[in-house]
C-alpha cells in the first residue's frame, strides 16, 4: 500500500485537477498557440487553459504531513508565523512543494537544513521558469531539496515579478547553488541578492536580455538552400 493511501485504498493526497481547479494563468488557442491566423495544423479552434496546481488540503498523506508539521512548528519557534512564510502547499504528481515568500526564503531553507526532524542537507540546484500569464509573479525559482538522513525529496518554489526579479541567494545555506544561481540569472534574469559573484556563466558578459524567457526574440540569420531561402526565426510565422 502506498504511503499516500489509507486502509481503504483512498488517496489522501489527491492533487488539484489541472483543468477544473488550481490557478488559470493563460488560455491558449490553436494547437501551437499561434497568433494572427498562423496555425496551419487544422486545430485552430482548439482552446486550452494553462493551469498551475492549486493548494492541497490536509491530510497530505504519508510523510508529507510530518514534514509540513515540523516545518511550521520550527518556524513558530523562531517567532515567524508559518502563514507569512508559506504562501501555499501543493501536492501534485506525487511531489510536495512549499511556495515560499521570497523575503523568508533563507530562513525557511536554513530551517529545513538544520532541524533534526527535517534535515534536508542537500539542494541539487535551482531552476528558473517564466510564466508570462502569471501576472505579478512571472518569474519562478524552483529548488529541489533532498534529505539524506530521512530519504526524502521536497521542492521549494519562489516567485518574483518581471519588474522586480530579486530573490535572496541560498549559496550561504547550500554552497552547491553557486553556479546554478548564476545559470538562472544568465538565462532568466533572476537576481539572487547576496550571491558572491553573480555574473553570466554561459552567455557573453555584454549579452543583452535573457534567452530562456518566453518573450525573448528568436533572432537568428536567414539560411540559403539551392533555389530557396529560409527566413531567420524571428521573421517566420510564430507558433508560441
WOPEKA-V530148 format. One line per field, one symbol per residue. ss: DSSP state (2 for helix, 1 for strand, 0 for the rest). A space follows every 10 residues. Layout:
BEGIN
ss->???
END
This chain:
BEGIN
ss->0000100000 1000000000 0011111110 0000000000 0000001111 1100000000 0002222222 2222222000 0222211111 1100111111 0222222222 2222000000 0111111111 0000000011 1111111000 0111111111 0222011100 0000222222 2222222200 1110000000 0000000000 0000000000 0011100111 0022200000
END
